[in-house]
Each structure stands twice: as structure tokens, then as C-alpha cells.
């Protein structure tokens, strides 16, 4: 879907992106991660020609982006940034309808799409469509930003620190909701973040960059178990394994058929990170897993949890 071949971009004497090559599959959520100034945002902005590269080639759906007019290209690629950039004088409905209107959609089709997207991001059209951005919380505005980026049903969505300005609770909730939405829609997403936990939670694969170069592009589990360089290990740190736990749930782990009496209970949808935290807080090395009917489906042990992560 997206292919970068030997992409380089310099600003004066600074090489922001240095001979980067990577391929992002259709429907994948790829994370660009690394220290400040590593080139991740410049790489992202080169995909929709917000920044033109000095050398190399970028293909989106096998079409060279340099052979397309920037405005035409950007109308086919959704773009979400931290500052959201909603038009303050327009209603929420008109904000979401920005790209469909530019593409010449008729009013009926546009209104239907606006209502669908507001519902999709958890905003009731009857309550929010006619409001203005100033009447919404930061989290609600960010939801509108995502809806606007998805309005023309783009195959590609670029996101630059989209949840960075939100409070931790709103951020975590939006991360989970967005991941579920992305999986449902099958949109190819390139997502810039400096937050390791966010990268591990959301990314199918993570492209770790440093000083403009791509160091390793792999699944979080591979980055943890098979780091390509010492930089990879040092960047993710000793708590990397705990962050990996947030990607996986209790569902599918072998449970023991023993008495659950006295054990704290979790569900099959509980993340392994939260399950481990519950073990620590309860002072036990086992948990009862709910069967969804008020009973217990079995007992999750600490050793089974550790074995599942390694597998």
C-alpha cells in the first residue's frame, strides 16, 4: 500500500531523513517512533507531500506521489494532527464535511456520511452536529478530527501525535476506541508518536528511527525478543515486557480447573497488563476468569501468563 524507497530529506546541513526504505501493508497500523528529532514527522509528511523529499521514491497504492498534484493527493489521504485544526466558525457537521464538499459530493450523500462518522466516533449527531468546536471538550474535538479525516473514506490515514494533548484517561480511551475502529474499517494508518506505551498498544509494526535512519521495523514482540541493535533494547528499556502485556488479553490462555474461591476476578477481555496488576494488588499469583454468566471459567496463574507472553 505504502512503499518508501531510499527516501532522504535535508534541511540545510541537517539530514532529517536518511535513506529510509520501508513498506507498509494494506490495512496495517504502522507506528513511526523514536527520539525527538529522529525524522519520524518528516517521514510522515513526505507521504502526502506536505514535505517534498530530496531523493528517493514514495509510492501509495503503487502510484508515485511525486507524479500527483499535492492537493489531489491530500484529498485521498486523511490527516490528523495533535492540534486538531478544526475550523472554529463552522459547525461540527460542516467540519466533518470539509473534504466531501471539496470533492463535490451532493448534500444527501454528504449528510449521510457525516452522521455515520459522528456515530462511529461516539458522538450523537443529534447532539453534536450543530455545535461549534468551542463547545466540545478536547477529547470530543479529537474525535471530530478523526471523523473529518475519514470522511471521504480514504485508504490511507496519517496521524501525527493525534492524542498527545489529551489527559491520560481520555487518551487511553481514544486509543482503544481508535484501534477497534481501524480494525473495523481496514484503513491503512501511519501513526507518529513519541510514547512507547502508545506505540506498543496500537501498532501492528513499529518503525524505530534514530538520527533520520530506520533502525528496525517489526512487530513489538519481535523488537522485544530479537532487537536488531543495542539501541533498540536501550530505547524500549527494561520494562518493555510489561508494555507488551498491554497488547494481549486473557482470552485464549490455558486456565486451570481448580477452585476460584478467594481469588480476584477478571474477564477474558482484560489485558494481561491489567491482569498482572490485579495479581499484585490482590497479593495472589492467580485470578479467577469470569465465564460471563456470573461464574468462573477457570483460574489464570502467573506462570501461565508468563508462558503465554513468551509464546
LOFI-630860 format. One record per residue (C-alpha): residue number from 1; z, x, y; residue in three letters. Coordinates in steps of 0.05 Angstrom, whole numbers, plus 5000, padded with zeros to 4 digits. Layout:
! LOFI-630860
DOVO  nr    Z    X    Y rest
DOVO NUM    Z    X    Y  ALA
...
***
This chain:
! LOFI-630860
DOVO  nr    Z    X    Y rest
DOVO   1 5000 5000 5000  UNK
DOVO   2 5020 5055 5050  UNK
DOVO   3 4999 5127 5040  UNK
DOVO   4 5013 5186 5085  UNK
DOVO   5 4974 5250 5072  UNK
DOVO   6 4995 5315 5105  UNK
DOVO   7 5018 5280 5168  UNK
DOVO   8 5040 5324 5226  UNK
DOVO   9 5063 5306 5296  UNK
DOVO  10 5087 5354 5350  UNK
DOVO  11 5118 5341 5418  UNK
DOVO  12 5107 5404 5460  UNK
DOVO  13 5140 5461 5420  UNK
DOVO  14 5177 5413 5373  UNK
DOVO  15 5147 5394 5306  UNK
DOVO  16 5175 5324 5296  UNK
DOVO  17 5137 5310 5231  UNK
DOVO  18 5116 5370 5189  UNK
DOVO  19 5062 5360 5135  UNK
DOVO  20 5092 5296 5106  UNK
DOVO  21 5058 5263 5047  UNK
DOVO  22 5086 5202 5011  UNK
DOVO  23 5062 5137 4981  UNK
DOVO  24 5099 5071 4986  UNK
DOVO  25 5082 5018 4935  UNK
DOVO  26 5065 4945 4950  UNK
DOVO  27 5129 4903 4952  UNK
DOVO  28 5174 4964 4957  UNK
DOVO  29 5231 4973 5006  UNK
DOVO  30 5227 5046 5025  UNK
DOVO  31 5281 5079 5067  UNK
DOVO  32 5269 5137 5116  UNK
DOVO  33 5335 5173 5120  UNK
DOVO  34 5361 5238 5149  UNK
DOVO  35 5399 5272 5205  UNK
DOVO  36 5386 5256 5278  UNK
DOVO  37 5320 5286 5300  UNK
DOVO  38 5294 5294 5229  UNK
DOVO  39 5229 5256 5244  UNK
DOVO  40 5242 5190 5210  UNK
DOVO  41 5228 5145 5270  UNK
DOVO  42 5166 5185 5289  UNK
DOVO  43 5141 5177 5218  UNK
DOVO  44 5154 5102 5221  UNK
DOVO  45 5119 5093 5288  UNK
DOVO  46 5059 5131 5264  UNK
DOVO  47 5044 5077 5212  UNK
DOVO  48 5028 5025 5265  UNK
DOVO  49 5002 5076 5315  UNK
DOVO  50 5060 5068 5364  UNK
DOVO  51 5056 5143 5358  UNK
DOVO  52 4989 5176 5342  UNK
DOVO  53 4992 5236 5295  UNK
DOVO  54 4963 5305 5309  UNK
DOVO  55 4936 5316 5239  UNK
DOVO  56 4934 5284 5171  UNK
DOVO  57 4916 5213 5149  UNK
DOVO  58 4953 5147 5142  UNK
DOVO  59 4926 5090 5100  UNK
DOVO  60 4952 5019 5100  UNK
DOVO  61 4922 4979 5043  UNK
DOVO  62 4870 5035 5033  UNK
DOVO  63 4846 5030 5106  UNK
DOVO  64 4854 5089 5152  UNK
DOVO  65 4897 5066 5210  UNK
DOVO  66 4860 5113 5258  UNK
DOVO  67 4797 5073 5245  UNK
DOVO  68 4830 5009 5271  UNK
DOVO  69 4846 4986 5341  UNK
DOVO  70 4921 4994 5353  UNK
DOVO  71 4931 4922 5378  UNK
DOVO  72 4894 4893 5318  UNK
DOVO  73 4933 4938 5270  UNK
DOVO  74 5001 4918 5300  UNK
DOVO  75 4986 4844 5294  UNK
DOVO  76 4982 4854 5219  UNK
DOVO  77 5046 4895 5214  UNK
DOVO  78 5114 4866 5230  UNK
DOVO  79 5161 4909 5272  UNK
DOVO  80 5236 4902 5281  UNK
DOVO  81 5279 4948 5324  UNK
DOVO  82 5353 4954 5339  UNK
DOVO  83 5348 4926 5409  UNK
DOVO  84 5311 4865 5381  UNK
DOVO  85 5268 4856 5443  UNK
DOVO  86 5267 4781 5446  UNK
DOVO  87 5235 4751 5508  UNK
DOVO  88 5295 4723 5547  UNK
DOVO  89 5255 4670 5585  UNK
DOVO  90 5225 4640 5521  UNK
DOVO  91 5259 4593 5472  UNK
DOVO  92 5274 4617 5402  UNK
DOVO  93 5215 4577 5375  UNK
DOVO  94 5167 4609 5425  UNK
DOVO  95 5195 4678 5410  UNK
DOVO  96 5182 4669 5335  UNK
DOVO  97 5112 4641 5350  UNK
DOVO  98 5090 4702 5391  UNK
DOVO  99 5043 4733 5340  UNK
DOVO 100 5015 4668 5312  UNK
DOVO 101 4997 4647 5383  UNK
DOVO 102 4962 4714 5395  UNK
DOVO 103 4924 4703 5330  UNK
DOVO 104 4900 4635 5354  UNK
DOVO 105 4938 4591 5305  UNK
DOVO 106 4937 4517 5322  UNK
DOVO 107 5002 4484 5345  UNK
DOVO 108 5015 4447 5280  UNK
DOVO 109 5008 4509 5237  UNK
DOVO 110 5050 4550 5285  UNK
DOVO 111 5107 4499 5290  UNK
DOVO 112 5109 4492 5214  UNK
DOVO 113 5114 4568 5206  UNK
DOVO 114 5168 4574 5259  UNK
DOVO 115 5211 4521 5225  UNK
DOVO 116 5201 4553 5157  UNK
DOVO 117 5222 4621 5182  UNK
DOVO 118 5283 4597 5220  UNK
DOVO 119 5307 4562 5158  UNK
DOVO 120 5291 4625 5117  UNK
DOVO 121 5336 4669 5160  UNK
DOVO 122 5392 4617 5161  UNK
DOVO 123 5381 4585 5229  UNK
DOVO 124 5373 4509 5230  UNK
DOVO 125 5310 4494 5272  UNK
DOVO 126 5342 4431 5298  UNK
DOVO 127 5399 4471 5328  UNK
DOVO 128 5365 4537 5347  UNK
DOVO 129 5291 4525 5362  UNK
DOVO 130 5301 4504 5435  UNK
DOVO 131 5357 4553 5451  UNK
DOVO 132 5346 4617 5491  UNK
DOVO 133 5366 4687 5466  UNK
DOVO 134 5426 4690 5514  UNK
DOVO 135 5457 4630 5476  UNK
DOVO 136 5457 4668 5409  UNK
DOVO 137 5504 4720 5381  UNK
DOVO 138 5479 4790 5366  UNK
DOVO 139 5472 4774 5292  UNK
DOVO 140 5434 4710 5306  UNK
DOVO 141 5387 4746 5354  UNK
DOVO 142 5373 4798 5300  UNK
DOVO 143 5356 4742 5251  UNK
DOVO 144 5306 4715 5302  UNK
DOVO 145 5277 4785 5308  UNK
DOVO 146 5265 4787 5233  UNK
DOVO 147 5235 4717 5234  UNK
DOVO 148 5188 4737 5291  UNK
DOVO 149 5165 4799 5253  UNK
DOVO 150 5150 4757 5192  UNK
DOVO 151 5115 4700 5230  UNK
DOVO 152 5044 4719 5213  UNK
DOVO 153 5063 4734 5140  UNK
DOVO 154 5050 4809 5147  UNK
DOVO 155 5041 4850 5084  UNK
DOVO 156 5079 4907 5117  UNK
DOVO 157 5144 4906 5157  UNK
DOVO 158 5170 4966 5196  UNK
DOVO 159 5244 4966 5214  UNK
DOVO 160 5278 5018 5258  UNK
DOVO 161 5354 5015 5254  UNK
DOVO 162 5350 4938 5255  UNK
DOVO 163 5423 4924 5242  UNK
DOVO 164 5453 4985 5277  UNK
DOVO 165 5482 4949 5337  UNK
DOVO 166 5518 4895 5297  UNK
DOVO 167 5591 4893 5279  UNK
DOVO 168 5606 4915 5207  UNK
DOVO 169 5616 4844 5179  UNK
DOVO 170 5552 4816 5209  UNK
DOVO 171 5514 4878 5189  UNK
DOVO 172 5536 4874 5116  UNK
DOVO 173 5519 4800 5112  UNK
DOVO 174 5450 4811 5142  UNK
DOVO 175 5436 4870 5096  UNK
DOVO 176 5450 4828 5034  UNK
DOVO 177 5411 4768 5061  UNK
DOVO 178 5352 4810 5082  UNK
DOVO 179 5347 4845 5015  UNK
DOVO 180 5345 4778 4980  UNK
DOVO 181 5292 4753 5029  UNK
DOVO 182 5249 4815 5020  UNK
DOVO 183 5251 4808 4945  UNK
DOVO 184 5232 4735 4950  UNK
DOVO 185 5173 4748 4997  UNK
DOVO 186 5149 4813 4965  UNK
DOVO 187 5138 4845 5033  UNK
DOVO 188 5128 4920 5035  UNK
DOVO 189 5183 4947 5081  UNK
DOVO 190 5193 5015 5113  UNK
DOVO 191 5264 5019 5139  UNK
DOVO 192 5294 5073 5183  UNK
DOVO 193 5369 5084 5181  UNK
DOVO 194 5420 5139 5191  UNK
DOVO 195 5471 5101 5149  UNK
DOVO 196 5475 5128 5078  UNK
DOVO 197 5510 5066 5051  UNK
DOVO 198 5458 5020 5081  UNK
DOVO 199 5402 5063 5052  UNK
DOVO 200 5433 5063 4983  UNK
DOVO 201 5446 4988 4984  UNK
DOVO 202 5377 4967 5007  UNK
DOVO 203 5327 5019 4985  UNK
DOVO 204 5283 5017 4923  UNK
DOVO 205 5270 5090 4941  UNK
DOVO 206 5297 5136 4996  UNK
DOVO 207 5255 5188 5032  UNK
DOVO 208 5305 5240 5055  UNK
DOVO 209 5279 5282 5113  UNK
DOVO 210 5303 5344 5149  UNK
DOVO 211 5272 5381 5208  UNK
DOVO 212 5209 5339 5202  UNK
DOVO 213 5197 5353 5129  UNK
DOVO 214 5203 5307 5069  UNK
DOVO 215 5256 5336 5022  UNK
DOVO 216 5257 5285 4966  UNK
DOVO 217 5231 5214 4956  UNK
DOVO 218 5265 5179 4898  UNK
DOVO 219 5309 5123 4874  UNK
DOVO 220 5381 5131 4898  UNK
DOVO 221 5404 5142 4826  UNK
DOVO 222 5354 5199 4819  UNK
DOVO 223 5376 5230 4884  UNK
DOVO 224 5448 5227 4857  UNK
DOVO 225 5435 5254 4787  UNK
DOVO 226 5375 5300 4800  UNK
DOVO 227 5377 5325 4872  UNK
DOVO 228 5316 5368 4888  UNK
DOVO 229 5354 5417 4933  UNK
DOVO 230 5425 5434 4953  UNK
DOVO 231 5411 5398 5019  UNK
DOVO 232 5403 5332 4982  UNK
DOVO 233 5471 5340 4948  UNK
DOVO 234 5506 5361 5012  UNK
DOVO 235 5475 5306 5054  UNK
DOVO 236 5498 5250 5008  UNK
DOVO 237 5566 5282 4995  UNK
DOVO 238 5618 5276 4942  UNK
DOVO 239 5624 5200 4950  UNK
DOVO 240 5551 5187 4932  UNK
DOVO 241 5571 5159 4864  UNK
DOVO 242 5615 5106 4898  UNK
DOVO 243 5557 5086 4943  UNK
DOVO 244 5513 5078 4882  UNK
DOVO 245 5563 5027 4856  UNK
DOVO 246 5544 4980 4913  UNK
DOVO 247 5474 4974 4884  UNK
DOVO 248 5496 4946 4817  UNK
DOVO 249 5535 4885 4795  UNK
DOVO 250 5579 4867 4736  UNK
DOVO 251 5522 4827 4706  UNK
DOVO 252 5496 4859 4642  UNK
DOVO 253 5554 4906 4629  UNK
DOVO 254 5584 4900 4559  UNK
DOVO 255 5650 4862 4562  UNK
DOVO 256 5708 4868 4513  UNK
DOVO 257 5731 4805 4477  UNK
DOVO 258 5806 4814 4490  UNK
DOVO 259 5858 4773 4525  UNK
DOVO 260 5847 4770 4601  UNK
DOVO 261 5919 4750 4615  UNK
DOVO 262 5947 4782 4677  UNK
DOVO 263 5881 4812 4699  UNK
DOVO 264 5848 4801 4767  UNK
DOVO 265 5783 4762 4761  UNK
DOVO 266 5713 4777 4787  UNK
DOVO 267 5645 4745 4776  UNK
DOVO 268 5581 4772 4745  UNK
DOVO 269 5552 4777 4816  UNK
DOVO 270 5609 4823 4840  UNK
DOVO 271 5584 4892 4858  UNK
DOVO 272 5612 4950 4817  UNK
DOVO 273 5640 4980 4881  UNK
DOVO 274 5679 4916 4894  UNK
DOVO 275 5700 4912 4821  UNK
DOVO 276 5727 4983 4824  UNK
DOVO 277 5764 4967 4889  UNK
DOVO 278 5795 4906 4854  UNK
DOVO 279 5818 4950 4797  UNK
DOVO 280 5851 4998 4845  UNK
DOVO 281 5884 4944 4886  UNK
DOVO 282 5910 4907 4824  UNK
DOVO 283 5935 4971 4792  UNK
DOVO 284 5898 4957 4727  UNK
DOVO 285 5839 4991 4694  UNK
DOVO 286 5808 4925 4671  UNK
DOVO 287 5785 4859 4701  UNK
DOVO 288 5771 4790 4675  UNK
DOVO 289 5699 4767 4687  UNK
DOVO 290 5691 4693 4703  UNK
DOVO 291 5646 4651 4658  UNK
DOVO 292 5631 4604 4716  UNK
DOVO 293 5668 4547 4683  UNK
DOVO 294 5739 4566 4700  UNK
DOVO 295 5749 4612 4641  UNK
DOVO 296 5736 4684 4623  UNK
DOVO 297 5671 4712 4594  UNK
DOVO 298 5707 4776 4574  UNK
DOVO 299 5741 4837 4602  UNK
DOVO 300 5708 4893 4642  UNK
DOVO 301 5741 4960 4631  UNK
DOVO 302 5739 5022 4675  UNK
DOVO 303 5706 5063 4620  UNK
DOVO 304 5651 5010 4612  UNK
DOVO 305 5639 5010 4687  UNK
DOVO 306 5632 5086 4689  UNK
DOVO 307 5586 5087 4628  UNK
DOVO 308 5541 5033 4659  UNK
DOVO 309 5532 5073 4723  UNK
DOVO 310 5513 5136 4685  UNK
DOVO 311 5463 5097 4643  UNK
***
